[in-house]
């Protein structure tokens, strides 16, 4: 039987610096979303399919509001856009992001950077020993850098990254929240007096299966820069497919801690 380790406290001396992000931005030939409020990418066709829960996907969408989706773009945000939902979603920080005055959202599929592919493969093998032979053939890297919140608020900014490693049969997701990554928790609200909830983070299959990070949808999301499930503050890893009818897989406990 697999043993799973979920840590609700900081392990280590502090959160990681942005320097430990996977390479991103213009120097990595990323595409950038238009700086705006409530927008999505066009459909991005993938060289290597991503397995999410039990489904295989050959395309993906990047949504400004802190999440990726399959089958459809999801550009809008309102206070009732919460898990569970009827959409296939990977959310690093699902909230009302507004880059009109601050921030960029970058993304690409990476199939050529041997160093990045090797890093992802080794990290999967370390934290998921049952997949010690996993070799990523593709990474999908999405980065939210210095993004503001609705409504055109740029005084507080957030930065985080989602990485999906896949070989076309098995897929894994990594969320990275650097030491200065979370300054705000929710937007100012598009439907006041109804307030937005704090940001959500996790996965939704669209068919009722949902996994959320500890504290998702509460003020505790501020702690994602120091909490972890792989003993590296600010770093979270999950097996996202194939789940064979089950839910998202967490790292396997192998050291007895």
C-alpha positions in Angstrom: 0.0 0.0 0.0 1.3 3.5 -0.9 1.8 5.8 2.0 1.2 9.5 1.3 2.9 12.4 3.0 1.1 15.7 3.2 2.8 18.4 5.2 0.9 21.3 6.8 4.0 23.1 8.0 7.2 24.6 6.9 10.1 22.1 6.4 13.4 23.7 5.9 14.9 27.2 6.6 12.7 29.2 4.3 10.9 29.4 1.0 12.8 29.0 -2.3 14.0 31.9 -4.5 12.7 32.6 -8.0 16.0 31.4 -9.3 14.8 27.9 -8.8 11.9 28.4 -11.2 12.0 26.4 -14.4 13.3 28.8 -17.1 10.6 31.2 -18.4 10.0 34.4 -20.1 11.1 36.0 -23.4 14.6 34.5 -23.1 12.9 31.0 -23.1 10.8 31.8 -26.2 7.6 31.9 -24.1 4.3 33.2 -25.4 2.7 35.9 -23.2 -0.9 36.6 -22.5 -2.2 40.0 -23.3 -1.9 42.3 -20.2 -5.6 42.7 -19.3 -8.3 41.4 -17.0 -10.2 38.1 -17.7 -8.5 36.6 -20.7 -7.3 33.2 -21.9 -4.9 31.9 -24.5 -6.0 30.4 -27.8 -6.1 26.6 -27.8 -2.6 25.3 -27.5 -1.9 22.1 -29.4 0.6 19.9 -27.7 3.3 17.7 -29.1 3.0 15.2 -26.3 -0.4 14.5 -24.7 -1.2 15.3 -21.1 -3.1 12.7 -19.1 -5.4 14.4 -16.6 -7.3 12.1 -14.2 -8.4 9.4 -16.8 -8.5 11.5 -19.9 -5.8 12.1 -22.5 -5.6 15.7 -23.8 -3.8 17.0 -26.9 -4.4 20.6 -26.2 -4.6 23.0 -23.2 -5.6 26.6 -22.4 -3.9 29.1 -20.1 -6.2 31.4 -18.2 -5.1 34.7 -16.8 -6.8 34.0 -13.4 -4.2 31.5 -12.2 -5.2 28.3 -13.8 -5.0 25.9 -16.8 -8.0 24.2 -18.4 -8.7 21.4 -20.8 -11.4 21.3 -23.5 -12.4 25.0 -23.1 -11.0 28.4 -22.2 -12.2 29.9 -18.9 -11.3 33.6 -19.1 -13.9 35.1 -16.6 -13.9 35.2 -12.9 -16.7 35.7 -10.3 -17.2 35.0 -6.7 -19.0 31.6 -7.2 -16.2 30.2 -9.5 -15.2 27.6 -6.9 -14.3 24.0 -6.6 -16.0 21.6 -7.5 -16.9 22.9 -10.9 -17.9 21.3 -14.2 -14.6 22.0 -15.9 -11.2 20.2 -16.1 -8.9 22.6 -14.2 -5.4 22.8 -12.8 -5.3 25.8 -10.5 -2.1 27.2 -9.0 -3.8 30.3 -7.6 -7.3 30.7 -8.9 -8.3 34.3 -8.1 -9.2 37.5 -9.9 -5.9 38.4 -11.4 -5.6 41.7 -13.3 -2.4 42.4 -15.2 -3.6 45.7 -16.7 -1.0 47.6 -14.7 1.3 44.9 -13.3 2.5 41.5 -14.3 2.9 39.0 -17.1 1.7 35.4 -17.8 4.1 33.3 -19.8 3.7 29.8 -21.2 5.2 27.2 -23.5 5.5 23.5 -24.2 9.1 22.5 -23.7 10.5 19.5 -25.6 14.1 20.5 -26.3 15.6 21.7 -23.1 17.3 18.5 -21.9 18.3 20.0 -18.6 14.7 21.0 -17.7 13.4 17.6 -18.9 16.0 15.7 -16.9 15.2 17.8 -13.8 11.5 17.1 -14.0 12.1 13.4 -14.5 14.5 13.1 -11.6 12.1 15.0 -9.3 9.3 12.6 -10.2 11.5 9.6 -9.6 12.6 11.0 -6.2 9.2 11.7 -4.9 7.2 9.0 -6.7 9.5 5.9 -6.5 6.8 3.8 -8.2 7.6 5.9 -11.3 11.4 5.7 -11.0 11.7 5.0 -14.7 9.5 8.0 -15.7 11.2 10.1 -18.4 9.4 13.3 -19.3 9.2 13.9 -23.1 7.5 17.2 -22.7 6.9 20.0 -20.1 4.2 22.5 -20.1 5.4 25.6 -18.2 3.1 28.4 -17.2 4.4 31.3 -15.1 2.5 34.2 -13.5 5.1 36.9 -12.7 4.4 39.9 -10.6 0.7 39.8 -11.3 -1.7 42.3 -9.7 -5.3 41.8 -8.7 -8.7 43.2 -9.8 -9.4 46.1 -10.0 -6.1 47.3 -11.6 -4.3 46.9 -8.2 -0.5 46.8 -8.7 0.7 47.7 -5.2 0.7 44.0 -4.2 1.9 41.4 -6.6 2.0 37.6 -6.8 4.4 35.2 -8.6 4.0 31.4 -9.1 4.6 28.7 -11.6 2.8 25.5 -12.8 4.8 22.8 -14.5 3.3 19.7 -16.1 5.7 16.8 -16.9 4.3 14.1 -19.2 5.5 11.1 -21.3 2.1 10.8 -22.9 1.0 8.0 -20.6 1.7 9.4 -17.1 1.6 13.1 -16.1 2.7 15.0 -13.0 2.2 18.6 -11.9 4.5 20.8 -9.8 3.4 24.1 -8.2 6.1 26.5 -7.2 5.5 29.5 -4.9 8.8 31.5 -4.3 9.7 33.3 -1.1 8.1 36.6 -2.3 5.4 34.9 -4.3 2.2 35.7 -2.5 1.3 39.3 -1.4 -2.5 39.3 -2.0 -5.2 36.6 -1.5 -8.2 37.8 -3.4 -9.5 40.4 -5.8 -11.6 43.4 -4.9 -14.7 41.8 -6.2 -16.7 42.3 -9.4 -20.1 41.9 -7.8 -19.9 43.8 -4.5 -21.2 43.6 -1.9 -20.6 39.9 -2.6 -16.9 39.4 -1.8 -14.5 37.2 -3.6 -13.2 34.2 -1.6 -9.4 33.8 -1.0 -7.6 32.0 -3.8 -8.0 28.3 -4.5 -5.4 25.8 -5.6 -5.9 22.3 -6.8 -7.4 20.1 -9.4 -10.9 19.4 -10.7 -11.8 16.5 -13.0 -15.1 18.2 -14.1 -16.9 15.0 -13.1 -17.0 15.5 -9.3 -13.5 14.5 -8.4 -11.6 17.3 -6.8 -8.3 17.7 -4.9 -7.4 21.0 -3.3 -4.3 22.0 -1.4 -4.6 22.4 2.4 -6.0 25.8 3.1 -7.4 26.4 -0.4 -10.1 29.0 -0.4 -9.0 30.4 3.0 -6.5 33.0 4.2 -4.1 30.1 4.7 -3.1 30.2 1.1 -0.5 32.8 2.2 1.4 29.9 3.6 2.0 28.1 0.3 5.4 29.8 0.0 6.5 27.8 3.1 4.3 24.7 3.2 5.1 21.8 1.0 4.4 18.1 0.3 8.0 17.3 -0.9 10.1 18.8 1.9 11.0 21.8 -0.1 9.2 24.9 1.1 7.0 26.4 -1.6 7.1 23.3 -3.8 4.2 20.9 -4.3 4.1 17.8 -6.6 1.2 15.6 -7.7 0.5 12.7 -10.0 -2.4 14.0 -12.1 -2.9 11.0 -14.5 -3.6 8.3 -15.2 -5.6 8.0 -12.0 -7.6 4.9 -13.1 -10.8 6.3 -11.8 -9.3 7.6 -8.6 -8.1 11.0 -7.4 -4.9 13.0 -7.7 -1.9 11.1 -6.3 0.4 12.7 -3.7 4.1 11.9 -3.2 5.0 8.6 -1.7 6.5 8.6 1.8 9.8 6.7 1.6 12.0 8.0 4.4 9.8 7.3 7.4 9.3 11.0 8.3 
